[in-house]
């Protein structure tokens, strides 16, 4: 009995494994990649990341430094983003940062940088690389992926107070009076903390 053979060309194999990689990436919101060479203090973007982070897709494939590499990041987010990225690289491991970028047309997009940092054998920061994901649609729907800039104590107290007031209204709709009492105790605690010397009134 003869042995039947099936011949698969390279292009057919790729098509079967990756029917439309760009379409999959687009559906996932992935818009670009980035590489940070810590020892050289440079970053390398593909076209998508260069467009959003550097504000110019023409800078793709070039090693960038300083303000040229961050020109597209929203100025209100730039300082804490860079501080968080440096902290993550020093620590090694997973990098997550959610922030805004400004497009050349003035529109604002929300992006999530997700990557990983690596250290050398002595534990010194070496390199980081990752993906840039457009999360604007999710943000518009109220989703949050990671915490961004740390709140000041006064802003944290305000935010916590707002949440407790919402909780109080929900607790009143429940049959348990204990829930309302617990929320009231939280409100009292927050009020006492903000009334301490040095706290904002």
C-alpha positions in Angstrom: 0.0 0.0 0.0 1.4 3.4 -1.0 1.9 6.1 1.5 -0.1 9.2 0.8 1.7 12.5 1.4 0.2 15.9 2.2 2.3 18.8 1.2 1.8 22.1 3.0 3.6 25.2 1.7 5.1 27.7 4.1 2.5 30.3 3.2 -0.3 27.8 3.9 1.2 26.8 7.2 1.4 30.4 8.3 -2.1 31.1 7.2 -3.4 28.2 9.2 -1.6 29.1 12.3 -2.2 32.9 12.1 -5.3 33.6 10.0 -5.0 37.3 10.5 -2.6 38.3 13.2 -3.1 42.0 12.7 -6.9 41.6 13.0 -6.5 39.7 16.3 -4.1 42.3 17.7 -6.5 45.1 16.7 -9.4 43.3 18.4 -7.3 43.0 21.5 -6.6 46.7 21.5 -2.8 46.1 21.1 -1.5 49.0 19.2 2.3 48.7 19.6 5.4 47.4 21.3 8.2 49.0 23.2 11.7 48.1 24.3 13.5 50.0 27.1 17.3 49.5 27.1 18.0 50.6 30.7 21.8 50.6 30.5 21.7 52.8 27.4 18.8 54.9 28.7 17.0 54.6 25.3 13.7 53.2 24.2 12.7 51.6 20.9 9.2 51.8 19.6 7.3 50.2 16.7 5.1 52.4 14.6 2.1 52.2 16.8 3.9 53.0 20.0 6.0 55.7 18.3 2.8 57.4 17.2 1.2 57.4 20.7 4.2 57.8 23.0 6.5 59.9 20.9 3.8 61.6 18.9 5.4 60.7 15.6 5.2 57.3 13.8 8.2 58.3 11.8 10.4 57.7 15.0 9.7 54.0 14.9 12.8 51.8 14.9 15.0 54.6 16.3 16.5 54.6 19.7 15.0 57.6 21.5 15.9 59.4 24.7 14.3 61.9 27.1 11.5 64.1 26.0 11.6 62.8 22.4 10.5 59.4 23.7 7.7 60.8 25.9 6.3 63.7 23.8 2.9 62.0 23.4 2.3 61.2 27.0 -0.2 63.6 28.6 1.7 66.2 30.6 -0.4 65.6 33.7 0.6 62.0 33.7 4.2 62.2 32.6 6.0 62.6 35.9 4.3 59.8 37.8 4.4 57.5 34.7 8.2 57.9 34.5 8.6 57.4 38.3 6.4 54.3 38.2 8.3 52.8 35.2 11.7 53.4 36.9 10.4 51.8 40.1 9.1 48.8 38.2 12.4 48.4 36.4 14.4 48.6 39.6 12.2 45.9 41.2 12.1 43.7 38.1 9.1 41.6 37.0 5.7 42.7 35.8 5.2 46.3 34.6 1.7 47.8 34.5 0.9 51.5 33.9 -2.4 53.1 32.8 -2.2 56.6 31.5 -3.2 59.1 28.9 -1.6 60.1 25.6 -2.4 63.1 23.4 -2.7 62.6 19.7 -1.4 65.2 17.2 -5.0 66.1 16.5 -5.5 67.0 20.2 -7.6 64.0 21.1 -6.8 62.0 24.2 -6.5 58.2 24.4 -6.1 55.9 27.4 -3.3 53.3 27.1 -2.1 50.4 29.2 1.6 49.6 29.1 2.1 46.0 30.0 5.5 44.5 30.0 8.3 42.8 32.0 11.6 44.1 33.4 14.7 42.0 33.5 17.8 42.3 35.7 21.3 41.0 35.2 23.1 38.3 37.3 24.0 40.9 39.9 20.4 42.1 40.1 20.9 45.4 38.2 18.2 46.7 35.9 19.0 45.6 32.3 16.1 45.8 30.0 12.3 45.9 29.8 9.9 45.3 26.9 6.2 45.1 26.5 3.0 46.0 24.7 0.9 49.1 24.4 -2.8 48.5 24.6 -5.5 51.1 23.8 -8.0 50.9 26.6 -10.0 54.1 25.8 -13.2 52.2 25.1 -13.0 50.4 28.4 -12.3 53.6 30.3 -15.3 55.2 28.7 -17.4 52.3 30.1 -16.0 52.9 33.6 -13.5 50.0 33.6 -10.2 50.3 35.5 -7.2 48.1 34.9 -4.5 49.4 37.3 -4.2 52.1 39.8 -2.3 55.1 38.4 -0.9 58.2 40.2 -1.0 57.9 44.0 -3.6 60.1 45.6 -2.6 62.7 48.2 -4.0 62.0 51.8 -6.6 64.8 51.3 -7.7 63.5 47.9 -7.8 59.9 49.2 -10.1 61.0 52.1 -12.4 62.8 49.7 -12.6 59.8 47.5 -13.2 57.5 50.4 -15.9 59.8 51.8 -17.7 59.8 48.4 -17.6 56.0 48.3 -18.9 55.7 51.8 -21.8 58.0 51.0 -22.7 55.8 48.1 -22.4 52.8 50.3 -24.7 54.4 53.0 -27.4 54.9 50.4 -27.1 51.2 49.3 -27.0 50.0 52.9 -30.3 51.7 53.7 -32.0 49.5 51.1 -30.8 46.4 52.9 -32.7 44.7 55.7 -29.6 44.7 58.0 -29.1 47.7 60.2 -25.5 46.5 60.9 -24.4 47.5 57.4 -25.6 51.1 57.9 -23.9 51.2 61.3 -20.6 50.0 59.8 -20.7 52.6 57.1 -21.5 55.3 59.7 -18.5 54.2 61.7 -16.3 54.5 58.6 -17.6 58.0 57.9 -16.9 59.0 61.5 -13.4 57.6 61.2 -12.7 59.5 58.0 -14.1 62.7 59.5 -11.9 62.3 62.5 -8.8 61.7 60.4 -9.4 64.8 58.2 -10.0 66.9 61.3 -6.5 66.2 62.8 -3.9 68.9 62.8 -2.4 69.4 59.4 -5.3 67.8 57.6 -7.2 69.7 54.9 -10.6 71.1 56.0 
